[in-house]
Amino acid sequence: MYRKLQMILIGLVIILIILVVLMLSHLFPEKEKEEKVKYSANPNMYEVCDEDSCIFLLGTIHVGDKRLEGLNSKIWDAYQESDFLALEVDVLNMVSASSLSNYYLEEGDVLANHMSPELYHQLEVFCENHGISIEMLATMNLASAYNVLSSWVYQELGLTAIYGVDIQLALQAKSDKKPLIELESYAFQEKLLYGFSEKFYSYALEEFLNNYETFKWETKMLYHAYVDGTTWLLKGLLSVPDSSNPLENEYNQKMIFDRNIEMSKKAETFLKNNKKVLIAVGDAHVEGTKGIIDILREKGYEIQIIQ
């Protein structure tokens, strides 16, 4: 399960990263700034064409560090050539509309009531070992507590939403007054993110706590692979193997595979309407298992990686 959890970093839902960054800013101290990096990030980007038109497809990552300040010029060239920018959601409007009050329990209820005593004790130990205030988590609902804890690894690795590719593109589009198309919506992502059962969140939290160091190491490798555009490593880390666990299968289907299908349909619509668009969505949807690249290639579209 922990292998699947890391994909939040690189492509599941933007609102998780944005909202968790807001929470972490209150829960945890600020990290020291990274040293300035001397090279530009070179994530993979693709051109998808039919007989009449082409679009650009970029897998994004929702958090980063200073290495993402210098995105490769091919990305900005594609941005300039495009008449529209298409993101999962408009991250700038989403932040102003977000209300953290939606992610807490009703007054008088506490997190410990929603998990086993053994799991809560395990959570307490993890928080103590990592300098996290368990009191600040105590009134969150189980989904919020899990999402905050599973994103703690970004804090330890020095990754923040400020450097996320989605935000960089959205800010540039706002400055240029370039039309921005939402492929999904804040309401849809929020409902999806918090729509699983408490049984699932308890299971996912336990898997995360039991495998945290492996999760952290693979997240670090995933980030390096994305920044450098190491395709073979990305595909390996983003792979979703078959599972015999129905909780995992439900999660994968709703969070990844169903959304890949809908995003690929919208990409086809842009092509049919001859719209020059840069589509930038989480890379798990682009290069991951049953991703947009695989779906469109199977339908006969010509796809080339842009060097």
N, C-alpha and C positions, 0 to 999 in steps of 0.2 A: 504493500500500500504506500509506503513512504516514497517509492519511486514516482508514483502518480501525484503525490502531494507537491513535489518540487515543481511540477508543471504550472502551478499557479504563478510562479515567477515569470514565465515566458509565454503565457497565453491563455489563461482561463477566463478570468473576469477582471476588468480594470478596476471596478469599484472596490474589490477586495484590497488592492494595493493602496488606492487613494484613501479609503476610510481607515485602514490600519495605520497608515503613516500619520493620519490625524490623531489616532489613539496613542500611538507610540510617542508622539511628541509630548504627550502629557505623562506617559508612564515611565519613560526611560530617558536617561541623560543623553545629550548630544555627543556623537563620536567626534574625534579629532578629524580634521580635514585630510583628505588623501593628498599625497604629493602629486604635482602636476605631471601628467603622462605625455610623452613626446610623440605618440603615434595616433592615427585616427582609427576609429572603429570601422570594421569592414563586414557588417552582417550581410547575409545572403539576400539578394533581391532578384525577382523574376519578371520576365515579360511574357504575358499570355496573349496569344493572338488567335483570331479566326481568319476567315478569308478577307475580311474588310477592315478590321480594326485591331488595336492592341491596348492592353491595360498593364499597369505595373502592380506587382504584388510583393509586399514587404512584410516579413514576419517581424513583429516588434517584441520588445521586452519592456515590462512595465516599471522596472526599477533599474538603477545603474549607479555608476560612479563617474569620476571625471573622464574616464576613457570614452564615454559616450558623448562628451561635449564635442568631440571632433568627428562627427559622422562622415563617412566616406562621401566624396563629391558625387558619386553615382546616385546617391539617394536624393540629394538636393537637385541634381539635374532632372531626375524623374519627377520630382515635385514641381519644378518650374515648367516642365513640358505638359503637366496635367492641368486640366481645367477644374477638377474637383479633387478634394481629399476625402477619402472614406475611412472612418475609424469605427471601432466597435461602438463607442459612445463619445459624445463631445465632453471630454474630460474637464474642460474649463467650466462649462455651465453646470456640470455634475457636482463639482466641489462646492459651489455656492448654494446648491439645492440640498446638499446632504444634511441630515440631522442625526447626530449620534444617539439621540434619545430613543430611536427606534430599535436599538440593539441591546437594550437592557431589560432585565426582568421587572415584573410588576413590584410595586413597593411591598416590602415585607418578605419577598422571596429571595433566595440566595442560590448561587451556583452549586453549592454542595448538595442541594436537594435533587439535582438532575444528573447525578452520576453515582457510581458505587463508592463507598468509603475508601476502598483500595485505590481506585483511580484518582480520587481527590487527594489522597495522601501522596501519591506519585506526582501529582501536579504541584503540590506544596513543596516537595523536595526539589523538583526541577526549578521552580521559581526562586527558591532560596539559593540554589547553586548558581543561578544566572542573574541574580540581582533584580528580579522582577517582583513587584509588589502584588502579592496574592490578594490583598485587600482591594486593590483597584480592579481586579477581575471578578471579585466576589458577587457583584450585582449584575454582571453581564449574563445574557442568555448563553446557552451552551454553544450555539453556532458562533456567536461573537467571540467567546473565549477561545474556542478552537482556532478561529481565523487569526486572532491576534497572536496566539502562541505559535502557530505554524509560520507566521511571518517574522518571528523574532530572529530567525536566521539572517534575514536581510540586515537587521541592525548590527549583528555581530560581524557580518561581512562588509559593512560600510556601504550598503546599497540603499538608495533612496528614490522615491518617485520623482524627485526634482529632476533627475537625469533620465527619466524614462523616455523612450523614443516617442511614445504617443503624445506626451506633453510637449516635447520639443516641436513636433510637427503641428500640433494644434495651436501653439503659440505663434508659430510662423504664419499659419493660415489666417489667424486673427489679425496679425499685423498687416498681411497682404490683402486682407478682405477676400481671400479665396473661399469659395463655397465649401462647406464641410457637411458631408453626408454621414448620418448615423446608421450603421448596419443593424444595430440593436437599440436598446434604450436603457436608461438608468433603472426604470421600473422593472424591466425584464430581467436584468442582471441581478438586481437586489432580490427579486422573488426566487430566482434560480439559486443564488448563493445561500440563501437562508431557508430553502425549501425542502431540505432533506430531514429525515427523522432524527430524533435524539439518539436513537440506537446507532445511526451512522456516525454522528458527530462524536459519540463516546468511543466508538471503534477507531475512528480516524485519529482522535486525540491520543488514544493508547498506543497506536502504531507510531505516531510521531514521537511520543516521549520515549518509547523503547528503542527507536532507531535514529535519534537526533543527530548523532555524530556522522552517521552515514549520510543522512539527509543533507547535512551541512556541507559535507565534502562533495557530494554529487551536485548540489546547487552551485557551488564554486566552480566545478568543472563545466557545468552547463552555461554559466555566465561567460567564462573564458571562451568556450566554443562559439557562443553567439557573437561576442565581440570580434573574434578572429575569423568568423565565417567558416569554421571547420565542419563541413557538411556531414561527414561520416560519423563524427562524435555527436553532433546534434541529433541526428536521426536515432542513434543508439540510446541516448539519454531521454529522448522524447517518445520512445516506443511505448506502447501500451499493450503488454502481453495479455493473453486470455486469462481469465480468473474463474475459479470455481466459487468465489464468494459473491452472492447476489447483491450485497451492499456496494461492492466495488463496481460490479457490472452496471448497476443503476446509475451510479455516479459518473462513470465513463460515458455512458450513453447520453445522459442529459447534459453533462458539462462540456463534453468534447464532441462526440460523433454527430449528434443531432444539430449542433450549432455549425459544424463544418459543412453539413449538407446545405443549410440555409444560407450561409455565407457564399458558398460556391454558386448557388442559384442567383444571388445578387450580382456576383461577378459576371455571370453569363448575361444578365440583363444589361449591364453596362456595355458589354461587347456588342450585343444585338442592337443597342441604341446608339452605337458609335460614340460613346462617351469616353473621353480621355481621362482616366481616373487613376490615382495612386491609392490602392487599397492597402492599409496598414493595420494589421490585426495581430494578436498574439501568435508567436511563432509555433506554438503547439498546434494551432489551427492550420498553419501553412505547411510546415515540414514534418509534423508529427504523424502518427498512425492514422490512416484514413483521412488525411488532411486535404486541404483545398487543392494542392498540387496534384495529389493522387486522383482526386475526383475529376478534375478538369482534364487531366491527361487521359484518363480512361474514356472520356467523352470525345476524344479526338482533337482537343485544342493543342496548338503548338506552344510549348513552354521552353523557354531558354533562361538559364541563369545569366545575370548581367555581371560581367567581370569588372 
